[in-house]
Amino acid sequence: MNVIQVERSPGLRGSVKIPGSKNSSLALLAAACLTDETVLLNNIPDIADFRVIREIASEIGISMQVTGAGSVEINPAGIRHAKIDPVKSSTFRTAYYFIGALLNRCGSVSVGYPGGDDFGDRPIDQHIKALKALGAELSFHEKDYEASARTLTGADIYFDTITSGATINAMLAAVRAKGSTVLRNAAKDPEVVDTAQLLIAMGARISGAGTDTIRIEGVRYLHGCTYTAVPDRLIAGSFLIAAGVTGGMITVEDVIPEHLGSTLAKLREIGVQIETNSDSITAYGEGTLRATRVRTGMYPGFPTDLQQPLTALMAQASGKSIVTDKIYPKRFAHVQQLKRMGADIELRAGSAFIKGGLPLRGNLVHASDIRAGICLLLAGLAAEGTTRITGVYHFERGYENIVDSFRSLGAKLEVREAHEAGIELPQVN
């Protein structure tokens, strides 16, 4: 097993090109399977979750070929069945998109239960509600669940809670259903809009994506196209936060600044200066950091995926900060690891109460999920001494060449084998 070894690295400086969105890409790859023609997707990051999807596709007869850096050619014409390996599909959360994408053409789809990051339940009740409304029947087994339908018919669906995953899944299922579908209380995330734009390029009739009401007129066929995924706003946000943590100056390029509105507003409030251009953002972290309160929310609110990296920044700000996660109240496994590094943080009822400004010390810590890993990496850049992070697999699931990207900014970090770094596994609790 590997570890990421981090040394204190003040004043990171430079620019980073932001790759395509992980969360968009996983939906786009499934959406491309709604046609019998070839779809070329660009800006797809080469991450572990994508490699698992390629394996799944190969096993059921879908061709997914990497044709260049970030380019993937998908041809589902040879699909044989939609019984997806429950072990593989349970390694990441969004395997359920294959239900929406393949149910109409295959009649039945089975997948493993949602996996991926472990920070609390990932309920699929809104997915089930939407699929049933469209005419699917679902059966649940020990290792997987199955959706089946002779035909799907448009419906008026109201989501009881705003959910990006269920909004996308319902959209995938509805584009080739008979008649009209209306999705109410729909998620507004850029990744939802990105998926809708691909489907529209394939011939789908969708309006309202990016609002809380999405209308879909079912069509019989979709055709191939070429499409480019939007940049990853969450990776961009992490690098901007890194400028504040290290007192540096970092520019993220190939981004859509509008997708980071709440993040930029919060960073300015904390004391990080922000400068935006049409496709780039620069963060200046040389000023005094101010304590603040953060409450996550569905887009356009502050993203739950950035509350963990932001916690590392709040640990540097003198005063008392409060970080509350209303989306995933149990998403605080990183706090115990930060405390091992000397942070003064108390958890109460889905909130982290942070007494910032205390010096951090390098230690052995464990990344329990993708964003917790980035939080600990950022903390290591600000800590005295050496920080060693286990759970490197999570970095590979969410980031392409993250170590090289940080090193290009002047960060002192490297990937090492655990025994070379003097670490005895199993992982830290």
TORDO-643394 format. One line per 4 residues: number of its first residue (from 1); their letters; for each residue y, x, z of C-alpha. Coordinates in Angstrom, 1 decimal. Layout:
BEGIN
NUM> a> Y:X:Z  ... $
//
This chain:
BEGIN
1> mnvi> 0.0:0.0:0.0  3.6:1.0:-0.7  6.7:1.0:1.4  10.4:1.2:0.5 $
5> qver> 12.1:4.0:2.4  15.8:3.5:2.8  18.4:6.0:4.1  22.0:5.2:5.2 $
9> spgl> 24.1:4.9:2.0  27.7:4.1:2.6  30.1:3.3:-0.3  27.8:2.1:-3.1 $
13> rgsv> 29.7:2.2:-6.4  29.0:1.3:-10.0  27.9:-1.6:-12.2  24.6:-3.4:-12.6 $
17> kipg> 23.5:-5.6:-15.5  21.9:-8.8:-14.1  18.6:-9.9:-15.6  17.6:-13.4:-16.4 $
21> skns> 17.1:-15.9:-13.7  13.7:-15.8:-12.0  13.9:-19.5:-11.0  15.0:-20.6:-14.5 $
25> slal> 12.4:-18.4:-16.3  9.4:-19.9:-14.5  10.6:-23.4:-15.5  11.4:-22.3:-19.1 $
29> laaa> 7.9:-20.8:-19.6  6.3:-24.1:-18.7  8.8:-26.1:-20.7  7.9:-24.1:-23.8 $
33> cltd> 4.3:-25.5:-23.6  5.6:-29.0:-24.5  5.4:-28.2:-28.2  2.7:-27.0:-30.6 $
37> etvl> 5.2:-24.7:-32.3  6.3:-21.2:-31.3  9.1:-20.8:-28.7  10.8:-17.4:-28.3 $
41> lnni> 12.4:-17.0:-24.9  14.8:-14.1:-24.2  16.1:-12.6:-20.9  12.8:-13.2:-19.1 $
45> pdia> 12.4:-10.8:-16.2  9.2:-8.8:-15.9  8.3:-9.7:-12.4  4.9:-10.4:-10.7 $
49> dfrv> 5.2:-14.2:-10.9  5.6:-13.9:-14.7  2.6:-11.7:-15.0  0.5:-14.3:-13.1 $
53> irei> 1.8:-17.1:-15.4  0.7:-15.0:-18.4  -2.8:-14.7:-17.0  -2.9:-18.5:-16.4 $
57> asei> -1.7:-19.2:-19.9  -4.4:-16.9:-21.4  -7.1:-18.6:-19.4  -6.3:-22.1:-20.7 $
61> gism> -5.6:-21.1:-24.3  -1.8:-20.7:-24.4  -0.5:-17.5:-26.1  2.3:-15.7:-24.3 $
65> qvtg> 3.1:-12.4:-25.9  5.9:-10.0:-24.8  7.6:-9.0:-28.0  10.4:-6.8:-26.6 $
69> agsv> 12.3:-6.1:-23.5  12.8:-9.5:-21.9  11.5:-11.4:-24.9  8.4:-13.6:-24.7 $
73> einp> 6.8:-15.6:-27.6  4.9:-18.7:-26.5  2.5:-20.7:-28.7  0.6:-23.4:-26.9 $
77> agir> -1.2:-24.8:-30.0  -4.6:-23.3:-28.9  -4.6:-24.9:-25.4  -8.2:-25.9:-24.5 $
81> haki> -7.7:-27.5:-21.1  -5.2:-27.7:-18.1  -7.5:-26.9:-15.2  -5.5:-24.0:-13.7 $
85> dpvk> -7.1:-21.4:-11.4  -6.1:-22.6:-7.9  -6.1:-19.1:-6.5  -3.7:-17.8:-9.2 $
89> sstf> -1.4:-20.9:-9.2  -1.2:-20.8:-5.4  0.4:-17.3:-5.4  3.7:-18.7:-6.5 $
93> rtay> 5.6:-22.0:-5.9  6.4:-23.3:-9.4  2.9:-23.7:-10.8  3.5:-27.4:-10.4 $
97> yfig> 5.7:-27.2:-13.6  2.5:-27.1:-15.6  1.8:-30.7:-14.5  5.0:-32.0:-16.0 $
101> alln> 4.6:-29.8:-19.1  1.0:-30.4:-19.9  0.1:-33.9:-18.5  1.1:-35.8:-21.6 $
105> rcgs> -0.8:-33.6:-24.1  -3.9:-32.9:-21.9  -4.4:-36.1:-20.0  -5.1:-34.3:-16.7 $
109> vsvg> -3.8:-31.1:-15.0  -5.0:-29.5:-11.8  -3.2:-26.7:-9.9  -3.4:-25.1:-6.5 $
113> ypgg> -1.0:-26.0:-3.8  2.5:-24.4:-3.8  2.5:-20.8:-2.6  5.0:-18.0:-2.8 $
117> ddfg> 7.4:-17.2:0.1  6.2:-18.3:3.5  9.1:-19.7:5.5  8.0:-23.3:6.1 $
121> drpi> 6.5:-26.2:4.3  7.2:-26.6:0.6  6.7:-30.4:0.3  5.7:-31.9:-3.0 $
125> dqhi> 6.2:-35.5:-2.1  9.1:-36.0:-4.5  7.1:-34.5:-7.3  4.3:-37.0:-6.5 $
129> kalk> 6.8:-39.9:-6.3  8.2:-39.0:-9.7  4.9:-38.5:-11.4  3.5:-41.7:-10.1 $
133> alga> 6.6:-43.6:-11.2  5.9:-42.3:-14.7  2.3:-43.5:-14.6  0.3:-40.6:-13.3 $
137> elsf> -2.5:-40.9:-10.8  -3.0:-38.0:-8.3  -6.1:-36.9:-6.4  -6.0:-34.2:-3.7 $
141> hekd> -8.8:-31.7:-2.9  -9.2:-28.8:-0.5  -7.9:-26.0:-2.9  -6.0:-27.9:-5.6 $
145> yeas> -4.7:-31.3:-6.7  -5.0:-33.1:-10.0  -2.7:-35.4:-11.9  -4.1:-37.6:-14.7 $
149> artl> -2.6:-40.2:-17.0  -3.6:-41.9:-20.3  0.0:-42.2:-21.1  3.4:-41.7:-19.4 $
153> tgad> 6.1:-44.3:-19.5  9.8:-43.9:-18.6  11.0:-45.1:-15.2  14.0:-45.3:-13.0 $
157> iyfd> 13.4:-42.6:-10.3  15.5:-42.1:-7.2  14.8:-38.9:-5.3  14.9:-39.3:-1.5 $
161> tits> 16.2:-35.8:-1.1  17.9:-33.4:-3.6  15.2:-31.1:-5.0  15.5:-28.7:-7.9 $
165> gati> 11.8:-28.4:-8.4  11.0:-32.1:-8.5  14.0:-32.7:-10.8  12.8:-30.2:-13.3 $
169> naml> 9.2:-31.4:-13.1  10.2:-35.0:-13.6  12.3:-33.9:-16.6  9.4:-32.0:-18.1 $
173> aavr> 7.1:-35.1:-17.8  9.7:-37.6:-19.0  10.8:-35.9:-22.3  7.6:-37.0:-24.1 $
177> akgs> 7.0:-40.2:-22.1  7.4:-43.6:-23.8  10.9:-45.1:-23.3  13.8:-44.2:-21.0 $
181> tvlr> 13.8:-42.4:-17.7  16.7:-42.1:-15.3  16.6:-39.5:-12.5  19.0:-40.4:-9.7 $
185> naak> 20.1:-38.1:-6.8  19.0:-35.3:-9.1  19.6:-31.6:-8.4  22.6:-30.0:-10.1 $
189> dpev> 21.5:-26.4:-10.1  22.2:-24.1:-13.1  18.4:-23.7:-13.4  18.0:-27.5:-13.9 $
193> vdta> 20.7:-27.3:-16.6  19.1:-24.3:-18.2  15.8:-26.1:-18.5  17.5:-29.2:-19.9 $
197> qlli> 19.3:-27.0:-22.5  16.0:-25.5:-23.7  14.4:-28.9:-24.0  17.4:-30.2:-25.9 $
201> amga> 17.1:-27.2:-28.3  13.4:-28.2:-28.7  14.5:-31.8:-29.7  14.5:-33.6:-26.4 $
205> risg> 17.1:-36.3:-25.7  18.7:-35.5:-22.3  22.1:-36.2:-21.0  23.7:-35.7:-17.6 $
209> agtd> 22.0:-32.4:-16.5  24.3:-30.8:-14.0  25.2:-34.2:-12.5  23.3:-36.3:-10.0 $
213> tiri> 22.1:-38.7:-12.7  20.0:-37.4:-15.6  19.0:-39.8:-18.5  16.1:-39.0:-20.8 $
217> egvr> 15.0:-40.8:-23.9  11.4:-40.0:-24.6  10.5:-38.4:-28.0  7.1:-38.1:-29.6 $
221> ylhg> 7.3:-34.5:-30.6  9.2:-31.3:-29.7  9.6:-28.3:-32.0  9.9:-24.6:-31.5 $
225> ctyt> 13.2:-22.7:-31.0  14.8:-19.5:-29.7  16.5:-19.6:-26.3  18.0:-17.2:-23.7 $
229> avpd> 17.7:-17.8:-20.0  20.8:-17.8:-17.8  21.4:-14.7:-15.6  20.1:-14.7:-12.1 $
233> rlia> 22.9:-15.8:-9.8  20.9:-14.9:-6.7  20.4:-11.3:-7.7  24.1:-11.1:-8.6 $
237> gsfl> 25.0:-12.5:-5.2  22.8:-9.9:-3.4  24.6:-7.0:-5.2  28.0:-8.4:-4.4 $
241> iaag> 26.9:-8.7:-0.7  25.8:-5.1:-0.9  29.3:-4.0:-1.6  30.4:-5.6:1.6 $
245> vtgg> 27.5:-4.2:3.7  28.1:-0.6:2.5  31.9:-0.7:2.1  31.6:0.0:-1.6 $
249> mitv> 32.7:-1.4:-5.0  30.1:-3.0:-7.2  30.4:-4.8:-10.5  27.7:-7.2:-11.7 $
253> edvi> 27.7:-7.7:-15.5  26.2:-10.3:-17.7  26.8:-13.1:-15.2  28.3:-16.6:-15.2 $
257> pehl> 30.9:-16.5:-12.4  31.0:-20.3:-12.1  27.4:-20.3:-10.9  28.5:-18.2:-7.9 $
261> gstl> 31.4:-20.3:-6.8  30.4:-21.0:-3.2  29.1:-17.4:-2.7  32.4:-15.9:-3.9 $
265> aklr> 34.4:-18.2:-1.7  32.4:-17.2:1.4  32.7:-13.5:0.6  36.4:-13.8:0.2 $
269> eigv> 36.5:-15.6:3.6  34.6:-12.7:5.2  37.0:-10.1:3.8  35.3:-8.9:0.6 $
273> qiet> 37.8:-8.8:-2.3  36.5:-10.4:-5.5  37.7:-10.0:-9.0  36.2:-12.1:-11.8 $
277> nsds> 36.2:-11.8:-15.6  34.5:-14.0:-18.2  31.1:-12.4:-17.7  31.4:-10.0:-14.8 $
281> itay> 32.4:-10.0:-11.1  33.5:-7.0:-9.0  33.3:-7.0:-5.2  35.4:-4.5:-3.1 $
285> gegt> 34.0:-4.1:0.3  36.4:-1.5:1.8  38.3:-3.9:4.0  37.7:-5.3:7.5 $
289> lrat> 34.8:-7.8:7.6  35.5:-11.0:9.5  32.9:-13.1:11.3  32.3:-16.6:9.9 $
293> rvrt> 30.1:-19.6:9.8  27.8:-20.4:6.9  25.8:-23.5:6.2  23.4:-23.6:3.3 $
297> gmyp> 23.3:-26.6:1.0  22.0:-27.7:-2.4  24.0:-26.5:-5.4  27.0:-26.2:-5.5 $
301> gfpt> 26.7:-25.4:-1.8  25.9:-22.0:-0.4  22.4:-21.1:-1.6  19.6:-20.9:0.9 $
305> dlqq> 18.3:-17.8:-1.1  21.4:-15.9:-0.1  21.6:-16.7:3.6  19.2:-13.8:4.5 $
309> plta> 21.2:-11.1:2.6  24.4:-12.6:4.0  22.9:-12.2:7.5  22.8:-8.4:7.0 $
313> lmaq> 26.5:-8.5:6.1  27.3:-10.6:9.2  25.6:-8.1:11.3  28.4:-5.7:10.2 $
317> asgk> 31.3:-8.0:10.9  32.8:-7.8:14.4  32.7:-11.0:16.3  30.3:-14.0:16.4 $
321> sivt> 29.0:-15.5:13.2  26.7:-18.5:12.8  24.3:-18.9:9.8  22.7:-22.3:9.5 $
325> dkiy> 20.0:-23.1:6.9  19.8:-26.9:6.3  17.4:-26.4:3.3  14.7:-24.3:5.1 $
329> pkrf> 15.4:-24.3:8.8  12.5:-21.9:9.4  13.7:-19.3:6.9  14.6:-16.8:9.6 $
333> ahvq> 11.6:-14.4:9.7  14.1:-11.6:8.8  15.9:-12.0:12.2  13.1:-10.5:14.3 $
337> qlkr> 13.1:-7.5:11.9  16.9:-7.1:12.1  16.6:-7.1:15.9  14.1:-4.2:15.6 $
341> mgad> 17.0:-2.4:14.0  19.4:-3.2:16.8  21.0:-6.4:15.6  22.0:-8.9:18.3 $
345> ielr> 20.9:-12.3:16.9  19.7:-15.4:18.6  17.9:-18.2:16.9  18.4:-21.8:17.9 $
349> agsa> 17.4:-25.0:15.9  17.7:-23.6:12.4  20.7:-21.4:13.1  21.2:-17.7:13.6 $
353> fikg> 23.9:-16.8:16.2  25.0:-13.2:15.3  27.0:-10.9:17.5  28.2:-8.5:14.7 $
357> glpl> 29.6:-5.0:14.7  26.8:-3.3:16.6  25.3:-0.1:15.1  22.0:-0.6:13.3 $
361> rgnl> 19.2:2.0:13.6  16.5:2.6:11.0  13.0:1.3:11.9  9.7:0.1:10.5 $
365> vhas> 10.2:-3.5:9.4  8.3:-6.0:7.3  9.6:-8.2:4.4  8.0:-11.6:4.8 $
369> dira> 9.5:-13.0:1.6  11.7:-12.1:-1.4  15.1:-12.6:0.1  14.1:-11.3:3.5 $
373> gicl> 13.2:-8.1:1.7  16.7:-7.7:0.2  18.2:-8.5:3.6  16.3:-5.6:5.2 $
377> llag> 17.1:-3.3:2.3  20.8:-4.0:2.8  20.5:-3.5:6.5  18.8:-0.2:5.9 $
381> laae> 21.6:1.0:3.7  24.0:0.5:6.7  21.7:1.8:9.4  21.6:5.2:10.9 $
385> gttr> 18.4:7.1:10.2  15.4:5.9:8.1  14.3:2.4:7.5  10.8:1.8:6.1 $
389> itgv> 10.1:-1.7:4.7  6.5:-3.0:4.1  5.7:-6.1:2.1  6.9:-4.5:-1.1 $
393> yhfe> 4.9:-7.1:-3.1  7.7:-9.6:-2.4  10.3:-7.4:-4.1  8.0:-7.2:-7.1 $
397> rgye> 7.8:-11.0:-7.2  11.5:-11.5:-7.4  13.2:-8.4:-8.8  12.7:-6.2:-11.8 $
401> nivd> 13.3:-2.5:-11.1  15.3:-3.3:-7.9  14.9:0.2:-6.5  16.3:1.8:-9.7 $
405> sfrs> 19.2:-0.6:-9.7  20.2:0.3:-6.2  19.7:4.0:-6.8  22.0:3.8:-9.8 $
409> lgak> 24.8:2.7:-7.4  24.2:5.7:-5.1  21.6:4.2:-2.7  19.2:6.6:-1.1 $
413> levr> 15.9:4.8:-1.3  12.4:5.4:-2.8  9.0:3.8:-3.0  6.4:5.7:-1.1 $
417> eahe> 2.7:5.2:-0.3  2.4:4.0:3.3  0.3:7.0:4.5  2.8:9.4:3.0 $
421> agie> 5.6:7.8:5.0  3.5:8.1:8.2  2.9:4.4:8.5  -0.2:2.9:9.9 $
425> lpqv> -0.8:-0.7:8.5  -1.4:-3.6:9.1  2.1:-5.1:8.7  4.7:-5.4:11.4 $
429> n> 5.1:-8.7:13.2 $
//
